[in-house]
């Protein structure tokens, strides 16, 4: 019979790569996938690591089945001598019993399996040993060149034993053996509990699974084929799409030789360990995939999502009020330079709007550690917190809930210090493009010229008044006759100086108002850029890290499930 393990796969990933990929995915999913799934994957990796360190020359074949299926009798028939007690009283097998072909290197393996009852079959009276020593037939396409294979054939306790300890042993051994032989009988071959609890979890293990309908002698000749077809259909429904279904009778010996040759062929190929591990890794990856699917996660955040986050955080940072304060600060400083000089003292007495907020007091561009902005109200805080949450939800849209929860946690991991980071970003912003504007000194000179004009006129009038008071003749008073009535020149100077000063001050206020609008827009751009830096550092980067981890995990799980690799095992 052609060994089942002789089939080839198209460019499979090397097993070691798949194991490493599962290991990385398991670490990445710690805290994301349910703990039992992560623990099961880690236990599997440890088991694989331990099995790979033991004998690769021996194939461990375990016979599993329900009470009364005739496992012990079938083991004796396969071996060719009685090594396991078979009796009517149930359960018969309380502990695993091993028939060993090839002693070298088997002790450490059997110790790991915790098998105490061991029967060495190196004699010529054991049919299993003789079958292993015979040369491979022409149809056994993939055989090992190093002679007879090592075989450990196990008779195991019943899966449905009334003794809980017996069931526990059988369940534990189902995860340790290299080849699983499900033994059933005509009465229980369709038992739903047996298939659902024991056979179905090993779906995908076709290469290392054999189904045996034992006690076939109890079925009439004309009914055997339909029963075998029924068992085959159930196996396919269980996910064992290519596992062979054989019929045997330990009593009459029917089918025993075919089963023995099939098992020896599997052992001779020496690939059962690799196939079992490959199927186990694939199954564990599938379980992790179902528990926490990272495949639907976006690979990166979009600029629109970042813009929406920045807008929400800008509200928490009070960007708009600070930008307006920057505009007011510009007007305040402009008024101190171009306002009417007699009223500048009033401006000096008023605090700078930015200084009142604790922003821009230093001239070295470093700003302050904290501003004097009032604490944000509940609505503002809610918008910032909601913005972070909305960003996380948008960035993880399409992913599984465990990964979306991980992205939310990452986005909010630094939320406690987010307010301080935003406040420091505002405090450190350089909101004064320059200490002065080019037109300030121009209007300042004009203001002082206007002041000088009316001071000269006022002084002239004062001098004439003083001379008249002292009874001294005043000098001739020039008159300005171009007006509707002649007016003394000093009076014209006073009026002209005061009017010019006021007009220059009003013009300066208008220009300052127009320029402050630009200053507000500039301040908003500066503040928004600093808020964006905070958003990138405190929220976007942690989320992008999670998205990158999800993408890497999805790739690792795909590889562990059987993605294409560069070589063969």
Secondary structure, DSSP 4 states (H G I P E B T S, - for coil): ---GGG---SSBPPHHHHHHHHHHHHHHTTTTS-HHHHHHHHHHHHHHHHHHTS-SSEEEEEEEE-TTS-HHHHHHHHHTS--S---SSS----S-EEEEE--TTHHHHHHHHT--EEEE--SSS-HHHHHHHSPPPTT--S--SSSSPEEEEEE---TT-SSHHHHHHHHHHHTT-SEEEEEEETTTTT-HHHIIIIIGGGTT-GGGEEEEEE-GGGS-HHHHHHHHHHHHHHHHHTT-SS-EEEE--TTT-TTHHHHHHHHHHHHHHT-HHHHHHHHHHHHHHHHHHHHS--TTS-SS--HHHHHHHHHHHHHHTTHHHHHHHHHHHHHHHHHHHHS-GGGHHHHHHSPPHHHHTT-S--SSS---SS--PPPP-HHHHHHHHHHHHHHHHHHTTTS-HHHHHHHHHHHTTTGGGHHHHHHHHHHT----S-SS-HHHHHHHHHHHHHHHHHHHHHHHHHHHHHHHHTTPPPPP--EE-SSSS-EEHHHHHHHHHHHHHHHHHHHHHHHHHHHHHHHHHHHHHHHHHHHHHHHIIIIIHHHHHHHHHHHHHHHHHHHHTT-B-SS--
